């Protein structure tokens, strides 16, 4: 009889607890549970950073770690382009024509967008070079809800709607479209996969959702095995012999999360579907590593999800509820990390002098400030914090206080009386930049540095700003967002190298009255919540890598005048307090980065 050792090349191991890593298919015996276990491969979706602008009917191209999303319906029709780096979305170059229900193909640096709907059916084609779109050759048939496959110089367009469902196929050579073989079943909103000479069309709508699948060989379409779930307005990716289908709408109009895999012959339903069921979403990537983004539930969403087939269970990065503050607070400051955070000051009466300490689970009272402070700057850790400027009721002050883990002591005052400053650094090496100038009303350009004893003026910022965020250290710092000297919101950032300020990358969304921080350097900064042009209480979170700002998973509750643990990092952060509409909050949220664990299953005989 053949033994397990002869088949797999290893003996069955004996563990008292499951190992953190083991080879796929390796079987071991868990002596504690008295069961045999193994690591298995499965396909699952996990939540990722959302689009900057929620939309449906957008085009998609690229891979899971280098994706492109463009156009769509926000509403209104959008010309926005966003680029995904495997972690978050950043602003790309705008399309020449705003439109929805268009098709896309190609890569992030060589993308193709075509068709769609403006105020009528569009035949426009645009080519993306990684930064800007230029006009390409027009489709012969103007249409929307079409599908696309291939690359920028060898694209494929098929199906769609132009006052009736279409079967027409067109092939692109990098400059012009020519007629290809027609689909056997005229339809719109199909899923797609493959290249110009080896494509796959599946699902879609005739007048009802269908399960039809067709294969293209560069000349003609051939009907092959149907999907398990008939649906329209779905997304798909992969190649002709290894494709992935997900989302869409099933009869009689229900939104689905269903995911199916195509092996070149037939479809198999995957046990796990999308985290969020939706239709009119976009997709890109491969059958083993895909990306799904945007769409409607039917509410238009910016949700992004990553699909992986592996021996690991991936849990997407996300914010979750933590212990609530003892009392509601807004306009306060924070310090420390997720498991040892500090909350101090507030505009909320009577919390203006309160300090609270967080142990990773709950808040407890710390030593009171002794001085009313709101809209203040904060830096440092739970046992070595710095509070400066700000005052009761939004007033300005030169106050500077140091915390030793139990009580606050007065430090030397700042040179400028201000509030709403951008703060960064530690208790012995901090910077306060910008701030609010009440007379004449506007933003300050001044910046000061603290060395643990006294404040010294440093290079001014330009333009001035208040209600901005800050992160990093006195030798590698960055300030970002806020309101500029014209009292308009800004998305700009400025980096400090220890002696001078220089321009940094622009945020994706201009914001003020938000919180920001990073414990080690400017290339780990983050911006959380605040007021944006589209939301008075934004849930948007962005992270900075020293060059580009990208989206990060959003807060569960959007708010402004929030505080954070300023020494938090990109994998473990904490945010607390703030205001929703006119109501101050005691909410605490904790951020945990993406995690991966072995997909361990108990071996049974059934």
Backbone torsions as a table, in degrees:
resi	resn	phi	psi	omega
1	UNK	NA	134.7	178.7
2	UNK	-69.4	135.0	-179.5
3	UNK	-96.9	162.5	176.3
4	UNK	-58.2	-41.0	179.2
5	UNK	-58.9	-40.7	-179.3
6	UNK	-70.1	-33.3	-179.8
7	UNK	-76.7	-48.7	-171.4
8	UNK	-97.9	-21.0	-179.4
9	UNK	89.2	4.1	179.5
10	UNK	-139.0	156.7	173.6
11	UNK	-82.2	158.2	171.5
12	UNK	-69.5	123.4	-176.9
13	UNK	-88.5	160.4	179.5
14	UNK	-118.7	120.9	179.4
15	UNK	-127.8	148.2	172.9
16	UNK	-83.6	-20.2	173.9
17	UNK	-143.9	155.9	-176.5
18	UNK	-62.6	136.4	178.9
19	UNK	-69.4	156.1	178.4
20	UNK	-77.4	-21.2	178.9
21	UNK	-149.9	139.4	176.0
22	UNK	-159.0	160.4	-176.6
23	UNK	-67.7	145.6	175.5
24	UNK	-56.9	130.1	178.9
25	UNK	87.6	-14.3	179.3
26	UNK	-66.6	133.2	179.1
27	UNK	-104.5	138.7	174.1
28	UNK	-136.5	163.5	178.8
29	UNK	-106.9	123.2	176.2
30	UNK	-91.5	106.8	-174.7
31	UNK	-69.9	-21.2	179.1
32	UNK	-74.5	-47.0	-179.2
33	UNK	-88.6	-14.2	-179.6
34	UNK	69.8	33.5	-177.8
35	UNK	-131.8	154.5	171.5
36	UNK	-88.3	140.4	-177.8
37	UNK	-136.1	163.1	179.5
38	UNK	-155.0	160.3	173.9
39	UNK	-94.5	128.3	-178.3
40	UNK	-121.3	160.6	178.5
41	UNK	-94.9	137.8	175.0
42	UNK	-151.7	164.1	178.3
43	UNK	-106.7	128.9	-179.9
44	UNK	-142.5	153.7	173.2
45	UNK	-99.1	144.2	174.0
46	UNK	-135.2	145.1	-178.8
47	UNK	-67.4	143.5	178.3
48	UNK	-132.6	-175.5	-177.7
49	UNK	-64.6	136.8	-175.6
50	UNK	-77.0	162.8	170.0
51	UNK	-58.4	153.4	174.9
52	UNK	-65.6	-43.6	178.9
53	UNK	-118.4	116.6	177.5
54	UNK	-63.9	136.6	178.2
55	UNK	-164.7	162.6	178.0
56	UNK	-122.9	165.0	176.9
57	UNK	62.4	35.6	-179.5
58	UNK	-98.1	163.7	176.3
59	UNK	-91.3	153.1	179.6
60	UNK	-137.2	150.6	178.8
61	UNK	-156.9	164.7	173.4
62	UNK	98.0	-153.8	-176.4
63	UNK	-123.3	179.0	-179.5
64	UNK	-63.7	-32.2	-177.4
65	UNK	-102.9	-1.3	177.6
66	UNK	-151.3	75.0	-173.5
67	UNK	-104.2	163.3	179.0
68	UNK	-134.6	129.9	174.6
69	UNK	-125.1	134.1	-172.7
70	UNK	-152.5	153.0	-179.8
71	UNK	66.3	-156.8	179.0
72	UNK	105.1	-176.8	-176.5
73	UNK	-118.5	115.6	-175.2
74	UNK	-88.9	-30.7	-17.5
75	UNK	-79.7	170.9	4.0
76	UNK	-79.4	-164.8	175.7
77	UNK	-55.4	142.2	-174.8
78	UNK	-115.0	147.1	170.4
79	UNK	-110.1	8.4	-175.2
80	UNK	-68.7	144.1	173.8
81	UNK	-122.6	137.8	177.1
82	UNK	-129.3	145.8	-179.1
83	UNK	-117.6	134.8	-178.9
84	UNK	-109.4	132.8	-176.7
85	UNK	-108.5	14.0	-176.5
86	UNK	96.4	-9.8	179.6
87	UNK	-126.1	-44.2	-178.2
88	UNK	-159.5	174.0	-177.7
89	UNK	-99.8	143.9	175.5
90	UNK	-132.7	157.7	-178.1
91	UNK	-69.2	133.2	172.2
92	UNK	-111.8	-171.7	-179.8
93	UNK	-73.0	140.1	-179.1
94	UNK	-70.2	146.3	172.8
95	UNK	-68.0	157.3	177.4
96	UNK	-72.5	-30.3	-177.8
97	UNK	-126.5	119.2	175.6
98	UNK	-70.5	132.8	-178.7
99	UNK	-163.8	162.6	178.4
100	UNK	-124.5	168.1	177.8
101	UNK	53.7	42.9	177.4
102	UNK	-99.7	173.0	177.7
103	UNK	-112.1	157.9	179.1
104	UNK	-142.6	155.9	175.0
105	UNK	-159.6	177.1	179.0
106	UNK	94.5	-153.1	-176.4
107	UNK	-122.0	177.3	179.9
108	UNK	-65.4	-31.6	-178.3
109	UNK	-102.2	-3.5	177.1
110	UNK	-148.3	69.4	-175.2
111	UNK	-94.8	162.2	179.5
112	UNK	-136.2	128.2	176.3
113	UNK	-125.6	134.0	-173.8
114	UNK	-153.3	153.0	-179.1
115	UNK	69.6	-160.0	179.9
116	UNK	110.1	-167.1	-176.7
117	UNK	-135.7	128.0	175.2
118	UNK	-103.5	-92.1	165.1
119	UNK	-113.2	0.5	175.9
120	UNK	-154.7	175.2	178.1
121	UNK	-65.8	139.0	-174.3
122	UNK	-110.3	144.5	172.2
123	UNK	-111.5	8.0	-173.9
124	UNK	-69.2	141.8	174.1
125	UNK	-123.0	136.9	176.0
126	UNK	-131.2	145.8	179.9
127	UNK	-114.4	136.7	-177.5
128	UNK	-111.2	134.6	-178.1
129	UNK	-108.3	14.0	-177.5
130	UNK	102.3	-10.9	177.9
131	UNK	-145.0	-30.2	-176.1
132	UNK	-144.1	153.6	176.4
133	UNK	-99.5	141.9	173.1
134	UNK	-130.8	154.1	-177.1
135	UNK	-70.2	138.8	173.0
136	UNK	-114.6	-169.5	-179.7
137	UNK	-70.9	143.7	-177.8
138	UNK	-75.9	146.4	170.0
139	UNK	-60.9	149.7	175.6
140	UNK	-70.7	-33.1	-179.4
141	UNK	-118.3	114.0	175.8
142	UNK	-65.6	135.3	-176.7
143	UNK	-166.1	160.9	170.9
144	UNK	-123.1	179.2	-179.2
145	UNK	49.7	32.3	175.8
146	UNK	-89.1	173.8	177.5
147	UNK	-124.2	158.6	-177.7
148	UNK	-139.0	154.6	177.0
149	UNK	-147.3	172.1	175.9
150	UNK	92.8	-159.8	-178.0
151	UNK	-120.2	178.2	-174.1
152	UNK	-62.6	-35.0	-178.1
153	UNK	-96.9	-0.7	177.9
154	UNK	-151.0	72.8	-174.8
155	UNK	-97.8	165.8	-179.7
156	UNK	-138.7	131.3	175.7
157	UNK	-122.4	135.0	-179.0
158	UNK	-151.7	150.6	178.8
159	UNK	67.7	-160.9	-179.9
160	UNK	112.2	-165.9	-176.0
161	UNK	-139.7	135.8	173.5
162	UNK	-151.6	74.0	-170.9
163	UNK	57.8	53.9	-178.3
164	UNK	132.4	147.5	-179.3
165	UNK	-67.1	146.7	-174.5
166	UNK	-117.0	149.8	172.3
167	UNK	-110.5	-5.4	-173.5
168	UNK	-61.7	137.7	175.2
169	UNK	-119.5	139.1	176.3
170	UNK	-130.7	145.7	-179.7
171	UNK	-115.9	137.7	-176.3
172	UNK	-111.3	136.0	-178.8
173	UNK	-109.0	13.1	-177.9
174	UNK	102.7	-10.3	178.0
175	UNK	-144.0	-30.7	-177.0
176	UNK	-144.8	155.3	177.6
177	UNK	-100.7	140.7	173.7
178	UNK	-131.0	157.8	-176.3
179	UNK	-68.5	138.2	172.3
180	UNK	-116.5	-172.9	179.6
181	UNK	-69.8	142.7	-176.7
182	UNK	-79.0	147.7	171.0
183	UNK	-58.8	149.7	175.6
184	UNK	-73.1	-31.0	178.2
185	UNK	-120.5	113.6	177.8
186	UNK	-64.4	131.2	-177.2
187	UNK	-166.4	166.6	178.7
188	UNK	-124.8	172.5	175.4
189	UNK	49.6	43.7	177.9
190	UNK	-84.0	162.8	167.5
191	UNK	-82.7	160.9	-175.1
192	UNK	-142.0	157.3	172.5
193	UNK	-161.9	159.7	171.4
194	UNK	98.4	-163.3	-177.0
195	UNK	-122.8	-177.8	-173.8
196	UNK	-62.0	-36.1	-176.8
197	UNK	-99.1	-0.7	179.8
198	UNK	-153.9	77.6	-174.0
199	UNK	-112.1	166.9	178.6
200	UNK	-137.7	132.4	174.9
201	UNK	-119.7	133.4	-175.9
202	UNK	-147.5	146.2	-178.7
203	UNK	67.9	-157.4	179.1
204	UNK	108.6	-166.9	-175.5
205	UNK	-133.7	129.1	167.5
206	UNK	-88.6	-71.5	159.9
207	UNK	-130.7	-11.4	175.9
208	UNK	-131.8	159.4	176.4
209	UNK	-61.5	140.2	-178.8
210	UNK	-126.8	165.7	-179.9
211	UNK	-110.6	3.6	-175.3
212	UNK	-55.7	140.2	173.9
213	UNK	-125.8	136.1	177.5
214	UNK	-133.1	145.9	-178.6
215	UNK	-114.6	135.7	-177.2
216	UNK	-113.1	134.9	-178.0
217	UNK	-109.0	14.1	-177.6
218	UNK	97.5	-10.5	179.9
219	UNK	-129.6	-46.1	-175.8
220	UNK	-144.6	159.7	178.0
221	UNK	-98.1	141.6	178.5
222	UNK	-126.2	131.3	177.7
223	UNK	-70.6	133.6	177.8
224	UNK	-128.2	-170.4	-174.5
225	UNK	-59.4	141.0	-175.8
226	UNK	-79.3	163.5	176.2
227	UNK	-71.2	162.6	176.4
228	UNK	-76.5	-30.2	-179.1
229	UNK	-122.5	112.9	175.0
230	UNK	-65.3	134.8	-178.6
231	UNK	-165.0	159.2	175.7
232	UNK	-121.4	169.8	173.3
233	UNK	54.5	39.9	179.8
234	UNK	-99.0	176.3	175.5
235	UNK	-120.4	158.7	178.3
236	UNK	-157.1	162.9	177.8
237	UNK	-161.6	-178.0	-178.4
238	UNK	102.6	-159.0	179.5
239	UNK	-116.8	176.0	-173.4
240	UNK	-60.8	-31.0	-177.2
241	UNK	-101.0	-8.5	179.1
242	UNK	-144.3	85.0	-174.4
243	UNK	-114.4	164.2	-179.8
244	UNK	-131.7	133.9	177.0
245	UNK	-123.7	138.4	-178.1
246	UNK	-155.5	149.9	177.0
247	UNK	72.5	-168.2	178.3
248	UNK	110.6	-167.4	-178.8
249	UNK	-128.9	131.1	-178.6
250	UNK	-107.3	159.8	175.8
251	UNK	-60.8	139.6	1.2
252	UNK	-97.4	44.8	177.7
253	UNK	114.8	14.1	179.7
254	UNK	-79.7	139.0	176.1
255	UNK	-78.2	137.0	-174.8
256	UNK	-121.7	154.5	173.8
257	UNK	-106.7	1.6	-171.9
258	UNK	-55.1	137.7	179.2
259	UNK	-124.1	133.8	178.9
260	UNK	-131.0	150.4	179.5
261	UNK	-117.7	136.3	-179.7
262	UNK	-108.6	128.6	-176.6
263	UNK	-105.4	13.5	-177.6
264	UNK	99.3	-14.2	-179.8
265	UNK	-128.1	-45.0	-175.9
266	UNK	-146.8	164.7	178.8
267	UNK	-96.9	142.3	174.6
268	UNK	-124.8	129.9	177.6
269	UNK	-74.4	132.9	177.1
270	UNK	-87.2	138.8	-179.2
271	UNK	-58.8	-34.8	-178.2
272	UNK	-103.1	130.5	177.1
273	UNK	-102.3	-172.0	175.5
274	UNK	-54.7	150.0	174.3
275	UNK	-63.7	-40.9	178.9
276	UNK	-121.0	113.8	177.5
277	UNK	-64.0	137.5	179.8
278	UNK	-167.0	166.8	177.0
279	UNK	-127.2	171.3	-178.2
280	UNK	54.8	36.0	176.5
281	UNK	-96.2	168.7	177.0
282	UNK	-111.9	158.0	179.1
283	UNK	-146.7	160.0	175.5
284	UNK	-160.9	168.8	177.4
285	UNK	110.2	-151.8	-176.3
286	UNK	-121.3	177.3	179.2
287	UNK	-67.4	-25.3	-178.2
288	UNK	-99.9	-15.3	-179.3
289	UNK	-150.4	91.7	-173.6
290	UNK	-120.3	170.5	178.6
291	UNK	-135.6	133.2	174.1
292	UNK	-122.4	134.2	-174.1
293	UNK	-150.5	151.3	179.6
294	UNK	70.6	-163.2	178.6
295	UNK	108.8	-165.2	-178.2
296	UNK	-143.3	145.7	-174.7
297	UNK	-106.2	-14.2	33.9
298	UNK	-93.3	-6.6	174.5
299	UNK	-62.7	135.9	-179.0
300	UNK	-65.7	130.7	-175.0
301	UNK	-129.7	162.7	176.0
302	UNK	-110.8	11.1	-175.6
303	UNK	-53.7	137.6	173.6
304	UNK	-121.7	137.8	177.3
305	UNK	-133.9	144.7	176.6
306	UNK	-106.7	134.8	178.3
307	UNK	-107.7	130.8	177.9
308	UNK	-138.3	136.7	169.0
309	UNK	-105.1	111.5	-176.6
310	UNK	-159.3	178.7	177.0
311	UNK	-91.2	11.6	178.8
312	UNK	-117.3	149.4	170.8
313	UNK	-97.9	117.0	-178.1
314	UNK	-97.9	124.9	174.8
315	UNK	-104.4	118.9	-176.2
316	UNK	-65.4	150.9	175.1
317	UNK	-60.5	142.8	-176.6
318	UNK	-164.8	159.3	171.2
319	UNK	-93.8	141.8	177.8
320	UNK	-137.8	156.6	-178.3
321	UNK	-64.9	137.5	172.2
322	UNK	-114.1	-171.3	177.5
323	UNK	-66.4	135.0	-177.6
324	UNK	-72.0	147.9	171.4
325	UNK	-58.8	150.4	178.5
326	UNK	-59.5	-27.6	178.8
327	UNK	-149.5	155.1	-179.7
328	UNK	-61.9	146.5	-177.6
329	UNK	-152.5	141.5	169.8
330	UNK	-141.6	153.5	-179.0
331	UNK	72.5	20.7	177.2
332	UNK	-92.0	-174.3	178.3
333	UNK	-129.6	167.7	-179.1
334	UNK	-141.0	168.2	176.7
335	UNK	-154.4	168.8	173.8
336	UNK	88.7	-162.9	-176.6
337	UNK	-121.4	-180.0	-173.8
338	UNK	-60.8	-36.8	-177.5
339	UNK	-95.6	-1.1	178.2
340	UNK	-154.3	72.4	-176.0
341	UNK	-102.4	163.2	179.5
342	UNK	-134.0	132.2	175.4
343	UNK	-117.6	130.2	-178.4
344	UNK	-151.1	148.6	-178.9
345	UNK	72.3	165.1	-178.7
346	UNK	179.0	158.8	169.6
347	UNK	-90.9	-11.6	-175.5
348	UNK	-79.5	123.1	175.3
349	UNK	-79.6	131.6	6.8
350	UNK	-103.3	31.3	-172.6
351	UNK	-87.6	8.0	-173.0
352	UNK	-64.7	-19.3	-179.4
353	UNK	-112.6	4.9	-172.2
354	UNK	-80.6	142.6	170.2
355	UNK	-122.7	136.4	176.9
356	UNK	-132.1	142.1	-179.2
357	UNK	-112.9	138.6	-177.6
358	UNK	-114.4	135.2	-177.8
359	UNK	-107.7	14.5	-177.4
360	UNK	99.0	-11.3	179.9
361	UNK	-130.1	-47.6	-175.3
362	UNK	-144.1	161.4	178.9
363	UNK	-96.9	144.7	175.1
364	UNK	-137.2	151.3	-177.5
365	UNK	-64.8	136.7	172.1
366	UNK	-111.5	-170.5	179.4
367	UNK	-67.8	133.6	-179.0
368	UNK	-66.9	150.7	178.4
369	UNK	-58.7	-40.4	-176.9
370	UNK	86.5	-14.4	179.7
371	UNK	-133.8	127.3	178.4
372	UNK	-61.2	124.4	-179.8
373	UNK	-141.3	127.0	174.8
374	UNK	-137.4	156.2	-176.8
375	UNK	52.0	44.7	-174.4
376	UNK	-100.7	172.1	173.2
377	UNK	-97.5	148.1	179.4
378	UNK	-141.2	148.6	179.2
379	UNK	-156.2	166.8	173.5
380	UNK	98.2	-156.7	-175.5
381	UNK	-117.6	179.3	-179.4
382	UNK	-64.8	-31.9	-177.9
383	UNK	-103.4	-1.2	178.1
384	UNK	-151.4	76.7	-174.6
385	UNK	-107.9	161.9	178.5
386	UNK	-131.5	131.5	175.7
387	UNK	-123.5	135.0	-178.4
388	UNK	-152.6	152.2	179.1
389	UNK	56.5	-169.5	-173.9
390	UNK	74.9	172.6	-179.5
391	UNK	-173.1	-179.3	-179.3
392	UNK	-67.4	140.2	174.5
393	UNK	62.4	26.1	178.8
394	UNK	84.6	9.1	-179.5
395	UNK	-72.7	159.5	176.4
396	UNK	-91.7	154.8	178.9
397	UNK	-157.6	167.0	175.2
398	UNK	-108.6	11.8	-176.2
399	UNK	-58.5	141.4	173.8
400	UNK	-140.8	123.8	-176.8
401	UNK	-129.6	147.6	178.6
402	UNK	-120.9	139.9	-178.5
403	UNK	-113.6	134.9	-177.6
404	UNK	-109.1	13.0	-178.6
405	UNK	103.2	-11.2	178.2
406	UNK	-139.7	-31.7	-178.5
407	UNK	-150.0	157.7	179.0
408	UNK	-97.5	143.6	176.2
409	UNK	-131.1	146.2	-178.9
410	UNK	-69.8	135.8	170.9
411	UNK	-109.5	178.4	177.7
412	UNK	-65.0	140.2	-175.6
413	UNK	-68.8	159.2	173.4
414	UNK	-71.1	163.0	-179.3
415	UNK	-79.4	-27.3	-177.1
416	UNK	-117.5	134.8	174.9
417	UNK	-81.3	120.3	-174.3
418	UNK	-156.0	175.8	173.3
419	UNK	-151.2	173.8	-179.7
420	UNK	55.2	38.0	-180.0
421	UNK	-82.0	156.6	169.5
422	UNK	-88.4	124.2	-173.6
423	UNK	-119.2	147.3	176.7
424	UNK	-158.4	162.0	174.7
425	UNK	105.3	-154.9	-176.2
426	UNK	-123.0	-178.3	-179.1
427	UNK	-64.4	-31.2	-176.8
428	UNK	-105.4	-0.3	179.3
429	UNK	-154.3	85.2	-174.2
430	UNK	-125.0	161.7	174.0
431	UNK	-132.7	136.7	169.6
432	UNK	-118.8	122.5	-174.7
433	UNK	-126.4	143.4	178.8
434	UNK	68.7	-146.7	-177.4
435	UNK	120.4	176.9	-175.7
436	UNK	-98.2	132.5	176.3
437	UNK	-109.0	112.4	-173.8
438	UNK	-74.2	-23.2	-175.7
439	UNK	-148.9	109.0	-5.9
440	UNK	-72.4	147.7	-174.7
441	UNK	-60.5	133.3	178.8
442	UNK	161.8	-170.1	-176.3
443	UNK	-97.5	141.6	177.8
444	UNK	-83.7	152.7	173.8
445	UNK	-106.5	-3.3	-176.4
446	UNK	-74.3	153.5	175.2
447	UNK	-143.4	143.8	-179.5
448	UNK	-132.6	151.0	179.1
449	UNK	-121.4	137.1	-179.2
450	UNK	-109.4	133.7	-178.4
451	UNK	-109.1	14.5	-178.4
452	UNK	98.8	-12.1	179.5
453	UNK	-127.4	-48.4	-175.1
454	UNK	-143.1	161.4	178.9
455	UNK	-98.8	137.3	-179.9
456	UNK	-130.9	136.0	177.7
457	UNK	-66.1	137.7	175.5
458	UNK	-122.2	-174.7	-178.0
459	UNK	-52.1	140.6	179.7
460	UNK	-76.2	158.0	176.8
461	UNK	-95.9	156.5	179.0
462	UNK	-150.3	120.0	1.5
463	UNK	-79.1	168.3	174.4
464	UNK	-68.9	159.9	179.6
465	UNK	-157.8	153.7	171.7
466	UNK	-135.2	164.9	-175.0
467	UNK	56.7	37.1	179.3
468	UNK	-100.9	171.8	176.8
469	UNK	-107.6	163.8	177.3
470	UNK	-146.8	155.3	177.7
471	UNK	-158.3	163.3	178.3
472	UNK	96.5	-154.9	-175.7
473	UNK	-123.8	176.9	-179.3
474	UNK	-71.2	-13.2	176.6
475	UNK	-107.7	-11.4	178.0
476	UNK	-150.9	76.0	-174.5
477	UNK	-119.8	164.9	178.1
478	UNK	-149.6	140.5	171.6
479	UNK	-118.7	152.1	-170.1
480	UNK	-158.2	150.5	176.0
481	UNK	68.0	-160.2	-179.1
482	UNK	95.8	-168.3	176.1
483	UNK	-107.9	134.6	-178.0
484	UNK	-88.8	-168.9	-174.2
485	UNK	-67.5	-15.7	177.0
486	UNK	-96.1	10.8	179.5
487	UNK	64.0	17.4	174.6
488	UNK	-97.8	153.3	179.9
489	UNK	-68.5	145.3	179.1
490	UNK	-126.0	152.6	176.5
491	UNK	-109.9	2.1	-175.1
492	UNK	-74.8	159.2	174.2
493	UNK	-134.3	156.6	177.8
494	UNK	-132.4	134.0	-178.3
495	UNK	-104.6	145.3	-179.5
496	UNK	-118.4	130.3	-176.6
497	UNK	-107.1	12.4	-178.2
498	UNK	106.2	-13.5	179.7
499	UNK	-143.2	-28.0	-176.0
500	UNK	-148.4	157.6	177.7
501	UNK	-97.8	145.5	175.0
502	UNK	-142.0	160.2	-177.6
503	UNK	-68.9	137.3	174.7
504	UNK	-112.7	-171.2	-179.6
505	UNK	-71.4	149.8	178.3
506	UNK	-79.2	140.1	171.2
507	UNK	-64.2	159.5	178.4
508	UNK	-76.6	-24.4	-180.0
509	UNK	-136.2	123.1	175.5
510	UNK	-64.4	132.9	-176.8
511	UNK	-150.4	158.2	171.5
512	UNK	-139.9	172.9	178.3
513	UNK	53.1	43.3	178.0
514	UNK	-122.4	178.1	179.5
515	UNK	-113.6	148.3	178.0
516	UNK	-145.6	162.1	178.0
517	UNK	176.9	169.0	172.5
518	UNK	-176.5	141.4	-171.3
519	UNK	-87.7	-21.1	-169.3
520	UNK	-118.5	-41.1	-177.7
521	UNK	-160.0	171.1	-177.1
522	UNK	-66.6	-22.9	-177.9
523	UNK	-85.2	14.5	174.0
524	UNK	-129.4	21.1	-176.5
525	UNK	-73.8	155.1	173.9
526	UNK	-140.9	153.7	179.5
527	UNK	-124.9	129.0	-170.5
528	UNK	-126.4	125.3	170.5
529	UNK	63.1	-153.9	178.0
530	UNK	105.7	-168.5	174.7
531	UNK	-96.4	133.0	175.0
532	UNK	-126.8	169.5	178.8
533	UNK	-60.0	-23.5	-177.3
534	UNK	-107.2	-7.9	-178.0
535	UNK	-150.3	128.5	177.9
536	UNK	-75.9	-18.5	178.4
537	UNK	-137.4	80.0	-173.8
538	UNK	-77.1	146.9	173.9
539	UNK	-102.8	2.7	-174.6
540	UNK	-65.6	138.0	174.7
541	UNK	-125.7	135.8	176.9
542	UNK	-129.3	150.8	176.5
543	UNK	-124.3	148.3	-175.2
544	UNK	-115.3	134.5	179.3
545	UNK	-107.7	15.9	-178.6
546	UNK	96.7	-13.5	179.4
547	UNK	-133.3	-46.6	-171.6
548	UNK	-128.1	138.9	171.8
549	UNK	-91.5	131.6	176.5
550	UNK	-128.1	156.1	177.9
551	UNK	-67.8	152.6	174.9
552	UNK	-130.4	162.5	178.5
553	UNK	-49.4	136.9	-174.8
554	UNK	-77.8	156.9	171.6
555	UNK	-62.8	155.4	173.9
556	UNK	-70.6	-34.6	-179.0
557	UNK	-123.9	113.7	176.8
558	UNK	-68.3	142.6	-180.0
559	UNK	-166.9	169.0	178.5
560	UNK	-122.1	172.2	178.9
561	UNK	53.4	41.8	-176.8
562	UNK	-91.1	164.0	175.7
563	UNK	-125.2	156.2	-179.8
564	UNK	-137.3	162.8	167.5
565	UNK	-75.0	105.8	-169.0
566	UNK	-66.2	-17.3	179.1
567	UNK	-95.0	8.3	178.0
568	UNK	-64.2	165.9	178.2
569	UNK	-130.3	-173.1	-173.1
570	UNK	-70.4	-9.4	-179.6
571	UNK	-113.7	-11.8	-179.8
572	UNK	-153.9	104.6	-178.1
573	UNK	-130.6	166.4	178.3
574	UNK	-143.1	138.6	179.2
575	UNK	-135.1	143.1	-173.7
576	UNK	-152.4	156.8	178.7
577	UNK	70.9	-155.2	-179.8
578	UNK	104.3	-172.7	-176.4
579	UNK	-136.7	135.8	172.7
580	UNK	-114.6	116.1	-174.1
581	UNK	58.4	-115.1	-180.0
582	UNK	-110.3	13.0	-175.5
583	UNK	-111.1	123.0	177.3
584	UNK	-72.1	150.8	-170.0
585	UNK	-121.1	153.8	173.5
586	UNK	-113.2	10.6	-175.7
587	UNK	-63.5	138.0	168.7
588	UNK	-121.0	134.1	174.8
589	UNK	-127.1	140.8	-179.3
590	UNK	-116.8	136.2	-179.7
591	UNK	-103.8	132.1	174.7
592	UNK	-124.7	127.7	-179.6
593	UNK	-68.1	171.9	-179.9
594	UNK	-58.7	137.7	177.9
595	UNK	-125.6	157.1	-179.9
596	UNK	-136.5	128.8	178.1
597	UNK	-130.9	156.5	179.3
598	UNK	-63.2	139.8	179.5
599	UNK	-85.7	81.8	-173.1
600	UNK	-91.6	129.3	179.2
601	UNK	-124.8	146.8	174.1
602	UNK	-79.1	130.8	-179.5
603	UNK	-79.0	126.3	178.6
604	UNK	-126.8	170.0	179.3
605	UNK	-91.2	-7.4	-177.5
606	UNK	-92.7	NA	NA
